[in-house]
Amino acid sequence: MTRNEMVSHVYDITYGSINPKTDTIVVVDDSIVRGTTLKQSILHNLARLKPKKIIVVSSAPQIRYPDCYGIDMSKLGDFVAFKALIALLEETNQTSLLKKTYDLCIAENKNQKGQIANQMKYLYDLFTYEQISKKIAEIVTPENVKCEIEVIYQTIDNLHLACPNHKGDWYFTGNYPTPGGNKVANRAFINYFEGNNARAY
């Protein structure tokens, strides 16, 4: 059984329990990394009920950066939040900033003083959290789905309120606790820009 087939059973729902074109479905996910399962399985299946709207709520904030401390998330091009960022840069005619960021990442990773910075953070700062969430919703919406899709993410501030004693938020914020983490983030961007599908670490 494929992953998509398994997901279709996990998110199965009784037909007739939703009033078509009237009710809103709210589905909660622990995190949205690539958005592939949402697009290929979950939203496609839920849309067959013909709801007025589907709201996807992620208990984790937008995953924007690679992790290098245990979770195997090293390729920027896989992250739906990063895809949304690229799409917004294209729509606002700011793609020239990608080359600038690439040059900054290369220069930064040659730094031998140990004070390495994450050079791609400013790209996300060009857009609001809501703008990126809205673009993610567009990306994960299957072509044949006609109802409105909204994606709501947990915020960083509320995550800290929910987990006050756990500050490991670097794949959300880009604030790595070590120079090595920032170097991995820069390397991930370099790999993306060069079309290199290799891991960043």
Buried (B, 14 or more C-beta within 10 A) or exposed (E): EEEBEEBBEEBEEEEEEBEEEEEEBEBEBEBBBBBBBBBBBBBBBBBEBBBBBBBBBBEBBBBBBBBBBEEEBBBBBBBBBBBBBBBBBEEEEBEEBBEEBBEBBBEBBEBEEEEBBBBBBEBBEBBEEEBBBBBBBEBBBBEEBEBEBBBBBBEBEEBEEEEEEEEEBBBBBBBBEEBBBBBBBBBBBBBBBEEBEEBBB
